[in-house]
Amino acid sequence: MKSTKSIAMGLTLISAAAILASCGTDEQASKSSENTNKEDKLKVVTTFYPMYDFTRNVTQDSAEVSLLLPAGTDVHSFEPSAKEVAEIQEADVFIYNSEEMETWVPAVLDTIDLEQVQVIDAGEGISLIENESTEEHEEHEDEADVEEEHLHAFDPHIWLDPVFAQEEVTTIKEGLIIADPENQESYEANAVSYNQELEALNQEYQTTFKDAKNRTFVAQHTAFGYLAKRYDLIQVSIAGLTTEEEPSPAKLAELSEIIKEEKIEYIYFEDNASSKIAETLANEVGVELALLSPLAGVSQEDQEDGIDYIEVMKKNLDSLKKSIR
């Protein structure tokens, strides 16, 4: 017969085991619930950073949003791998800026099951500016400076106009509602809130440049045409619509003359492409360099530090103030 002390010890061990088992079960249930919730969320694949940030602001916690092109990737020359095409196929929603920017999209859409993926062309319905530099390229087509498939017939940089950015947000919201009608109320409220922030950004640009006398700025490539048009500015660019295009010696000489005549004090370089030509031109004409981001990508580290589309656009505004005043 067991002693009372032995029986008590045995009961204590049994109780402890039961508690541990209960904790383990609760933990497993919690993890299972988290996994289920994650699996239940809408899976959205976006192409490059502005599309990602716009979408994130509309979905908030209602969807799992991923970015196809990491920071530092040249959006103009990007070609998706088989793995990246598979990511698009496995998503519930695929969002891109336009076929003029992501020139590879039509070919990818031909290979995936569109009944399984809601495709959102964020720039749909926005009138694009025709690319005048295509005629110049055709005249020099023997000079293989830019691959034909990466030329843009129209300027695709619509996200750099805060007003068009609002239109893209609205288009994204409408597509998400089709894919996920249960969260319609949330998507609509989030889109309204974010578009108010974008409109405040637009008003800040409008106010800043309203009475400016000097309205010309020199950019590394023709990325800011919509922004310039919106705020009645004059963009002079070193290269064309893609970061791959390089100016001819004659073009550089012409730019030097414009910079001197207009008394330009800054040349704007970019954070996602080589700035060598901008640096060379700045040194030749004796002006300073300043950063103007086309927002092709924002690193994960910067995102964690609170850097986003609106923050970068405000930095762009501060940078443009150096020239537009």
Secondary structure by P-SEA (a helix, b strand, c coil): cccaaaaaaaaaaaaaaaaaaaaaaaaaaaaaaaaaaaaacbbbbbccaaaaaaaaaaaccccccccccccccccccccccaaaaaaaaaccbbbbcccccccaaaaaaacccccccccccccccbbbbcccaaaaaaaacccccccccccccccccccccaaaaaaaaaaaaaaaaaacccaaaaaaaaaaaaaaaaaaaaaaaaaaacccccccccccccccaaaaaaabbbbbbcccccccccccaaaaaaaaaaaaaacccbbbbbccccaaaaaaaaaaaccbbbbbbccccccaaaaaacccaaaaaaaaaaaaccccc
